[in-house]
Amino acid sequence: MATILLSIVAFVSRLYLVEKPPNLPLDWATRIVVLFLGLGAIYWRRNRFSTMRLQDIAGIAGVAGLIKTLEKTTIQLALFAVAIALIGFVVTLMQGNELYTYWSSAIAVVVLIYSYPTKSSWLKTVYYFTDPRTEPATE
């Protein structure tokens, strides 16, 4: 929601923005930071949802801990997307070019879509890690 809101604000305020000459170091810094945040969000999700980690959490904290971990990680990934969109908006305000907000918001939406949880995937995860048949055999 914040991503779309920032894009709308940039679109509405474009008449009031004064476009400055291109600042290549700022342009490259913005692109690199957005790239690292986007790739970092993917890495963060893969790390936090790794099988070994979720198995340990389910074993120690049970279903409640597993659901809490899924929720917290999803919120953290949403914050990654908001940070990406916010960086683009700040650079738009600094440079007067609303395209920074548009492309960073597009990347933020991709991060949100990639990390968007579905009820079926969470249920599969909970059933997989709490089913006694999937636990390793004890000797």
Secondary structure, 3 states (H helix, E strand, C coil): CHHHHHHHHHHHHHHCCCCCCCCHHHHHHHHHHHHHHHHHHHHHHHHHCCHHHHHHHHHHHHHHHHHHHHHHHHHHHHHHHHHHHHHHHHHHHHHCCCHHHHHHHHHHHHHHHHHCCCHHHHHHHHHHHHCHHHCCCCC
